[in-house]
């Protein structure tokens, strides 16, 4: 069993024993789930020699699917890397409008304009939350759009 657990493991290098214990529980539980699944469905991917790997990939995706669907409807809460990863696996992420800060707070300088222009704005990029003027934002600032578009 130890050899099978070691073949596909989620363990990470950590100095915290509760995390090590948790990773071991996940590994043993995934192995047990795979054995039960293959016992119930012996013809599932019968011709492939890496059935356990396929099972673990599907198990992981199924476990996070509901969380991904919930998060894809909250674009302001997603970090840039998470949005890119979600788009890479084919999920559509809703875009949000630029955040407008209330007028009682101080205006900030546009992060993308040269300092000599000294443009004070109240709008922020919805992706990275930097202040940006109307010349530099559409739905997100030009820096983030370059990251998302290529």
Buried (B, 14 or more C-beta within 10 A) or exposed (E): EEEBBEEBBEBEEEEEEEEBEBBBEBBBEBBEEBBEBBEEEEEEBEEEEEBBBEBBEEBEEEEEEEEBEEBBEEBEEBEBEBBEBBEEEEBEBEBBEBEEBEEEEEEBBBBBBEEEEEBEBBBBBBBBEBBBBEEBBBBBBBBBBEBBEE
